[in-house]
Amino acid sequence: MDIHDHLLGGSSHHFWFVGKRGLIDVLLGQAGLPTGAKILNIGVGTGDDLTVIKKYGPVYGLDIDQRALDLIPDDFLVEKRQGDACALSYPDNFFDCVVAF
């Protein structure tokens, strides 16, 4: 969920977010990722999808809003980084998978 949904009292138990996590699980499960794939989650928001995504490997989180990143427990991500998806500062081929949900 993004920071705006969170600030408006959104719940990760809402049918939309439950369904979204289910779809993410199906998509990543069918992606043929290597075991322990290094994953970049662009637009990680408040981190609600991380419970599913981190089943597939270590996750790095990128979001433009630091307030959202501050809500994610440090142990959910290898790295939390504030930044713009159009100006990534990672080397080429650093990740096995990049997601933006």
N, C-alpha and C positions, 0 to 999 in steps of 0.2 A: 504494500500500500504506500502511496506517496504521502508526503508530509501534510498535504492539504486534507486528505481523507482522515488522517490521524487527528489533526487539529479539530476537525468537525465531529469527532467522536466515532469514527469508523471502527468496526470490529473485524478482526481476522476470521471470525466465525460466520460472517455474512456469506450467503450462498455464492456471491460473485467471487470472493477470494478463495473459498473452499474449492469451487470449480476450477478456478485458475490454477491452483496448486496441483490439482489432479491432472489437468492438461499438461502442465510443465513436466510432471513425472512421466507421463506417457511419451511426450516428445523426447525428453532426454534419454529415456529407456530405449527408445528406438533409434537413437542417433549413432549407435555403435562407438561410443566413446571408449578410449582405453581406460583400464582400471586406474583410479587416482588421477583422472584428467584434471589439468589445471584450467579453471573456469573463471572468466571475467563476467561479472553481472553488471551491465551498464544500466544505470537508473535503478539501483538497488533499493531506493526508497527507505522505508523503515525496517526492511529485512524480513518481512513476513514469508517470502518465498524461499528463504534460505534453508528451512528445515527440509525441503524437498531437494533443492539444488545441491546441497553439500553431501547428499547421498552418493553423488557421482564423482566427487573429488573436491580438493581444496578450492575455495572460492575467494576471489578478490572482488571487492565492491567499489563501484564508482558512482557517485551521485553529484549533482550540481549544488544540492542544498545540504550544507553542513548540519543543519538541525535534524534532518532525517538520519544522517550517518551517526549522530550522537546518540540516537535511540537504539542502535544495534549493539548488543553485547560484544565486547572485543573478541571473545573466543569463537564467535560465529564466522569470522572472516580471517583470512591470512593477512589481509590489508584492507583498510578503509581509506579511500582517497576521494577528496573533493576535486571535481574537475569536470571538464566538458568532453563529451564523447567525440567531438570533432577535433580534439587536440590531445590524443592519448600520448602518454609519455613512456609507454612500455616498448621494448624492442620488438621488432617484427618476429612473428612466430613464437612469441613467449607463451601464448595460451593455446590449449587444445580445443577450447570451445569458448565462444563469446555469445552471451545471451542478452537480450534487451526486451523484457516483458512489460 
